[in-house]
Amino acid sequence: MSINYLYIDDDKTSDLEELIAELEYHSDSNLSITHIQTRPMKEVQSIFLEGKFDGFIIDQRLDAANEREEVAGYWGTSLAQNLRTEMIGGHVPHAPIVLLSNEEVFVQYFNKDESAHNLFDFTLGKTAVSKCERFAHQASHILLGLADAYHIANNEVQPRVSREKNIERLLEPLLRWDSKAFKYSDKRFIEHVNAKIHDPHTLISLILNSLVRSSGMLVTEKVLATRLGIDIEQSSDWESLKILLEEAKYQGVFASIKERWWFSRLEDWWYDNNIHKNVLRALTASERVEAIKVFTGLHNLVEISPKYKNGKQSEKFWVNCIASDTPLDPADALLVSKPDLMPWEVPLYLDPQTTHDRECDRAKYKVHSDHQKKVKALYWRLTRSGE
């Protein structure tokens, strides 16, 4: 079933054809985007309802005249606010609203208006979509995932909220989890979601941004390999091992963005099969890999080698540098300042050398104030020899 978005942008359709085609291309023919220039808000609402669209894509600056020489006289955030109000009032079905704008507009307007941030389910930069294939693919699948998530929330979750008190069963259509994944999920996440269950927009935002796109209960392939101590590039049996871990794979909404695994299910696999007497966290990379080889019979698995060669780096790898993906023990990493981190999310870390040599975006990834004095000391400990 094709997902249909209504795209409101004051540019001409001919100027946006390549951008639209890029997003549709990466959807495997599952996404269709219809562009209109600015209209009065009520007319936009009518077009959406009559066309039975699944979601909105909105530009921030909507100040150019349309083909009828009319100027809308509002910003994208104003339109989004109006649509959210209409959704709450029941005049428009709850649906995703995505901001798609030029990057300089984010800097000049959107980023400075914090009150507008909660209006959109996601924000995309036009230049990034046009010039980066990986980003365009991710953007396309986020659009698909948002529409799917809202459809499930509207049709399978919201109608049952008043009568279904079991949160595991209530969220199952969205998260596709089993009883084990639910049992070992962070209860703070469960409580927070339960409190927001009546609001599809907030519920879906929580799932996307603090579960699927963050590290904590779910882990990416990179983090999965790091915690197993495995060097993906050097291990020809890595894909075979992933097949053995299929039951731990996340299958819920937004699963097509990037592969993720329930880490609690990975721990179940480790414990239930008695792969080693110690927990993963207590073992070095070589100890983890050796135990996995013995249990699985997959001998083409290679342990992660430490980046720093002076013997001072811990090989109990557990996290990855947010900027370089370098596997690290948190004891050898620098904490990133992220005030909006949810309690169930794993903190972000930076590699000392990447930070010391300023190889990362320092505005985007700022070292936590408690760790700023550690930058040089940690860098020298890991890089100097003979000490």
N, C-alpha and C positions, 0 to 999 in steps of 0.2 A: 504494500500500500504506500503510495507516494505521500510524502509530507509536504504541505503547501504553506509557504510563508508570504505574508503581505509586507512588502518593503517600501517604506515611505522615505523618500530622499528628494531634495529639491533639484538635484542634477537631472539632466535628460536621460532617458532610458538608453539611448545610443552611447552615452558616455559611461554607462555602468554595465554594459553587456559583458565585457571581459571579466569583471569582478563577479558578477552573478554566475557566469559560466564556470568560473574556477570553483566556486562553492558547490555548484550542482555536480560538476565532474567527479569530485571526490566522494560523492554520496552513493556511488554505484546505481545511479538513476532512481534513488529513493527520495530526492529532494527537488522541489520545484519552487522557484521564487518569482513572484509577480511584483513588478515595480510600478508605483504610481508617484507622481509628484504631489506636492503639498495640497491639502484640501482642508476645509473646515473640519473640526474634530468630529462632529456628528456624521459628516459624510464619510470620513475614514472608518468610523464605527459601522456604518451601514454597508460599506463595501466589504468589510471583514465578515460580517454576518451573512450577507447574501452570497459571498464566494465560499463560505464554509472553510475559511482558512484555519490553520492549526497554530499560527503564531505571528508575531510582529517583528520586523527588523526596522529600526528607526535610526536615521542620521541625527546628529545633535544640532547642527546648524541648518535651519530650514527657512532661511530669510530671502531666498531668491523667488522670483515670480514663477508660477507654473505656466503650462501651455495656454491657459486662459488669461494670462497676464494678471493673475491674482496672487497676492502675497498672504501667506497664512498668518503671520504675525505671532508665531509662538516658537519655542525651542523644542527639541526632541524630548527633553526631560518634562516639559509641560504636557506634551501629548501622552507620555508614559504615565504621568500622574493622573491625568484624566481617565486613561484606560483602566488603570488599577482601581480607581474609584468606581467606575462602571462595572468592573468585575465583582467587587465587593457587594455592590448593589444588586447584582444578579442580572444586569442588562446585557453583559457580555460574558461568555464563558471564560473561566480562568484559563489563561494561555501564556506561553512564554513571550517576553519582550526582550529583545537583544539590541544593544546599541552597536551600530557599525558606523564608525566615523574616522576622519583623518586623525593621525596621531597628534598633530599640533593642536587640534581642538580639545583633545583630552587634557593636555597640559594647560591650555589657556582657560578652559571653562569647566569641563566635567570634573577633573581631579580636585578642583578647589571647592566644589559644591558637594559636601559630604551628605547633605540631605537627599541628593539625587541618587546616591550609590545603591540604595536598597530598592530602587524602582525597577532596575534591570536584572534579568537572570544571568546575563553575561555581557561582556563588552569586547568588541573586536576592532582592530585597527585595519583600515583599508589597505595601507601600504604593506603590512605584514601578510595579509591574505593574498595580495597580488604578487608579491615577490618571493614568498617562502612556501614551497610546496608542502612541507611538513606542517606548517601552521595552518595552511588552507585545509588540509586533510583533517586536522584536529577540529578546526572551526566548523567544518561541514558536519562532523559526527557529533559535536556538541549541539548543533541545531537539531539534528535528528533525535538525539537523546532527550533534549528538553521537551520536544513535542511528544515523544513517547511517554516521558515521565508525567507530563500534565494529563495526557489521555488516561493513563492508569490511575492517577490521583483522582481525577474527576469521575471516572466510571467504576473503579474497583475499590477505592479507599474511602473517599468522602461519603458515599451512600451507606457505608457500614460503620462510620465513626460512632454514631449514637448508640448502636446496639452491640458492637464488638469491643470488649474491654481488654482483650488479649492483644498486646502491642506486637507480639511476634507474628501472629496471624494477620493483623491489620497491615503490617508493613511488608509481608511476604510478596505481594504482587510487584512491589517496587524493588526490593532488595534480593529476592529469589534466594533467601538463605534457608538453611536447615536449622534444626534445634540446637546443634552443637555451635554453629556460628553465632546464633542468638545468645546462647548460654554464656559464652565467653566474650561477648561484646561489652565494651565499656558502658557501665550502667549510667554514667553521666551523659553519654550520648543518647541512650534510650530515654532517660528522663527528659532531656531537652527536646528531643523529637516529639515525645508524647505531649509535651506542653504546647507544641506548635502544630499539632496534627490537623487542626481545623483550618489552617491557612495553607493552601496548596503552594503558593509562591514561596513562603518561608520554608516549608517542608522540603521542597525540591532544591532550594538554594543550599540548605544544610547538607543534603545528601551529596550534591555536586561538589560543593566547595570545602566541606569539612570532613567528608568521608572519602569520596572517589578521587578528588584531586589533591588530597593531602596524604601524609603518611601517619599511620597509627594502627587502626584496626585492619586496614588494607595496606598492602605494600606493592610497589612496582616491581618489574622484573629486575631492575638494578639492585634494589634493596633486598629482594628475595635472594639473589645470588650472593650479595654481600653477607647476609646473615647465615647463609650456608657455607660461606668461605670460598666460593667458586669463581674463578676467572672465566667469564662467559666466552671471551674471544679465543681463549686457549683450549676450551673444552668442547670437543666434538660430540660428546654425549649429553650436552646440556639440554637439547630439545627432547631427548629420550627421558631425561629426568623430569622435565616439565610434564610429560605425559603421565608419569607416576604420581604427580601432584595435582592432577586434574580435579580431584574432588575438592581441593582447597581453593579453586579458582572462583573469583567473583563473577556472577552471571546476571547481576541486576541491571537497573537502568544505568546508562552511560558506559556499559562494559565495552562498547566498540571503540571508545576513545583510545584506550591503551589497556593492555593486560594488567590485571591486578589479582592479588590473592588475599584471602582471609588469613592473617598471620596466626590466629588461634588454631585454625585447621592445620597449618603447617606444624605447629607445636604438637597437635594431636598425633599427626603422622610420626613425629619423632618419638613421642612417648609411647604410643600404642604399639609401635613396632620394636621398641627397646633398642633403638639404633645405637645409643651410647648411654652409659649410666649417668652421665652428667648432662645438664641442660646445654642447649646451643650456646648461650651467652657466655658460659664459663670456659669454652673451648677455643683454641686457636684455629685459624683457617685450615691448617694442615690436619689437625685432629678431627675437625668436622668432615673434611673431604675424605679422609681415610675411612671414617665410620660409614659414610654414605656409600663409598665404593664397596666395602665389605657386604653391606646389606643389599644393595641393588645389583651388584655385579657389573656396574657401569664403570669401567676402568679408565675411560678417556675423560676424566674430570681432573682439572688442574686447580690447585689452590691459589688464592690471591697472593701475590708477592707484595711486600710492603713497599711503599713509595720511597721511604727514607732508608738509606742503606747503612746508617751508623749503628744499627742495633738497638736504638732507643725507642723505636716505634712499636706499640702494642700490636699484636697480630690477631687480637680478638675483635675483628672488624664487625661493626654493627650499624653504622650510618654511612651516608654518602655526602660529600661536599655538595651543597646546593648549586654551586657555580661550576665545578669541574667534574663532579661525579666520583671523585677519589674516595675509595673505601677507607673508613677510619673507625677507630675505637673512640667513643665520645671523650675519653680521657686525653686524646691527642687532637681534639677538634675545638674550634671556637664557636661559641653560641651566638646565633643570629638574634638580633632584637626584633621581635614580632609581637607587639602588644595585643593584637587581635586573635592570637592563637587560642583555639578552644582547648579545654582541659584534657580532652581525649586525643588530641593531636600530638605527634612527636615533634619536639623542637627541631628547628633547622640548624645546620652546622656548616662551618667553613673550614677548608683546609688551611693550615697555618702559612704554607708557602704561597698559596694563591692569594691569601689576604695580605701577607707581608709585601709581596711584589706587586700588589694592586692589579691583579689580573681579573678581578671581578668588578661588577657594578657596585661601587661603594654606597651609592644612594639607595639602590634597591636592596642590597644585603648589608645592613649596618651591623657591626659587631656589638653585641650586648654590652651595656656599660660595665657589668661585672667582669667581662672578659677583655676589655680594651687594654688593660695593663699586662695581659698575658700574651699579647700578639708576638712581641719580640722574644720574650723568654721561651715561649713554646717553639717558635721558629728556630731559634738557636739550639735548643735542646735536640731537635730532630735533625738538624742539618750539620752541626759541627761534629767532627770526629775526634776520638782520643780523649773524651771527657767523661 
